[in-house]
């Protein structure tokens, strides 16, 4: 049970602190605001922290798409994939639940935002479905290329956690205005359950697009195009 427990803790941390930055610090005016860069670094630093904390146990996937990419690349068993995804989604839900309970205690009121992902009219940059799908697919693909690359047996993976975390920061800087950035089905599912409505209706994209991008990256590595038998 060590691996699923590690994945639960890691995904809990990512959702609680990443979405927490968006909900608690992101929208404020004045000295407490962190803006897009602050939110981006909150997600990235959560990954860096967990990479070194739980990486030796489970590999710190904390993301069903990462687990799928590893499965397709031949680096994860089907059994571990299933247990990882269950633990990741559970961790995301509990992380969102804790954030929800904290926000309910805000004396001046709270509009119910939970850092959910979305697109279309009324959501941040109001990008359409095609734009949202393309961004999530491409961003997840690049994210997995980095993850599978820096964790390859020939890579200098002592700094893998930093590289992965900074890649997530980069993705958020570009994509927050498009979809709020998912590249992680669990990260999208957790907050959406406490918001409902459109957040639930749009979940399909934040499951399918990241899985597609991750699978493509996994196939790239499995094929040996980047790292052949000679490496």
N, C-alpha and C positions, 0 to 999 in steps of 0.2 A: 504493500500500500504506500510505500514511500514516494513513488513517482506521482501517483494521482494527488496525494496530499501536497506535494511540492507545487504541482500545477494549479491546484486550488488556491494556495497561498499567493502564488505569483499573479494569477489572473485577478484575484481579489485586490491585490495591491495596485495593479495597473488601472483597473476601473475606478477604485476608490480615489486614488490620488490624481489620475488623469482627468476623469470626469469631474472630480472635486475641484480641480483648478478651473475648469470651465464654468462650473456652477457657482462656486464660492468666491473665487478671486477674479475670474475672467470678466464678468459683466459690471463690476463695480466702477465707480467714478472716484478719482482722487488717488490718494496714496496707496490704497489696497489693490488697485487694478494691476493685472499682469499682462493682459492683451494676448494677441496671437502667439508671440514668442514665448511668453510664460506658460501658456497651455501646451505648446509644442514641447517645451523642455520638461514639463511635468510628466508627459507620457514617455519621453525619451529617457529621463532619469529613472523613472520607475522600472524600465526595462534594464538599464544598466545595473541598478541595485539588485534586482532579482536574478540577473544573469550570474552574478557572483555569489548570491545567496543560495539559490536553488539549482543553478546550472549543473553543478557536479552530481546532482541527484537525478534530475529529469531532462536536462538539456535546456530548461527554461523556454519552452514553447509558448506558454500562456496564450495560445491563439490556435483555434481549430484549423485555420488555414496553414499555419506553420507546420502543424502536425500532419496535415494532408500532403504538403510539399515534401516533408521528410519521408512519408509513406511511399509516395510515388517515386522518390529518388532512391528508394531501397534502404533507407536508414532507420525505419521504424516498422515494427510488426503491426499487423492488423489488430491484435489484442491490445497492445499499448495505445494504438490510435483511438480505439473506442473508449478506453478508460481515461485517456487524456482529455478527449472532447467532453465527456461527462463531467470531469473535474473542472475543466476550464469554464464551462457554462455555469456550473454551480457556483464557482468562485466569483464570476462576474455578477451573478444575481445577488449573492450575499454582499458583495462590495457596493452594488447599487442600492441595496436595502439599507445598509448603514448610512450611506450618503442621504438617502431619502429621509431617514429618521432624524438625522442632524438638521436637514433643511426644514423639516416640520417645526423645529424649535426656534426658528428665526422670528424674533419679536415683531419686527416691522413688516412681516408678511413675506410671502414667497409665491411666485407665479407658477411654480410647478416644473420648471425646467430641470432636466437631468443630464444635459450634455448629449442628448440623443443625436443620432445621425439622420440625415434626410437630404432632400433636394426639392426643387420646384418653387412655386410661388409662396412667398412668406418665409422661406428658409434661407438665411444668410445671403449668398450671392445670387440666389434664384436660378441656378443652372438647371437645365432640363435632364430628363432621364438618361439620354444618350451620354451626355457629358459626365454625369455621375457614374454611370456604368464603366465608361472608358477610364476615368480616373482611378476608380477602385481596382479595376483589373490590372492596369499598368503599374500602379503604386504597389500593389501586393506582389506582382511579378518581380519588381526591382527589390522589394524588401526580402523576398525569398532568395533571390540571387545573392544578395549580400549575406544572408544567414547561412545558406548552404555553402557559400564560398569561404567565409571566415571560419567555419567549423569543419572544413575539409581536413583530412589527415595531414596534408602538407602545409596547411596555413599556420601562420604565427598566431594561434588562437588565444594567447594570453590576453590579447586586447579585443577579443571577439565581442564581449559585452559592450565595450565602448563603441565599436563600429556599428553594432546593431542598434544601440540606443540613439546614436547620432543620425543614423539613417531614418529612424522613426521621427526624429525632430525635423529633419529635412522634408519628409513627406507631409508632416502636419503644417509646416510653414506654407507650403504650396497649396495644400488641399483643404484646409479648414473652411475656407470660404466656399468650397464646392460642395462637400458632403459632410463637413465636420470631421472627416477622416475616420474610417473604420479600419480597413485592411485586416479586420479581426471580427468574425461573426459573434464571438462571445461578448466582446466589448459593446457590440450593437444590441444584442439581445437583452443583457442585464438592465440597462437604463430604460429601454423601450417598454419593458414589462410594467414599469412604474409610471409611465406616461400614457401609454395606450394610444388610441386613435391613429393618426397618420404615422406615428413612429412604428407602430405594429404593422400597419398596412405596407410600409416601405421596407420592412425587414428583409424581404426576399432578395433585394439587390445586394444587401450587405452580407448575404450568405453566398449567393451564387457568384458574384464578381470576385470576391477574395478567393473563393475556392478555385475559380477558373485561373486566376493569375498564379496562385500557388501551384496548381497542377502543371501549368506550363513550365514554371521554373523547375519543378521536380523532374519533369520529362527532359528538360535541357541537361540537367546534371546526370540523369540516368543514362542518357544517350552517349555521354562522354564527349560532347562537343566542347565543353570548357575544360574539363579535367579528364583526359583520356587514360588509358591503361598505363601509359608511360609516366603518369604522375600519381 
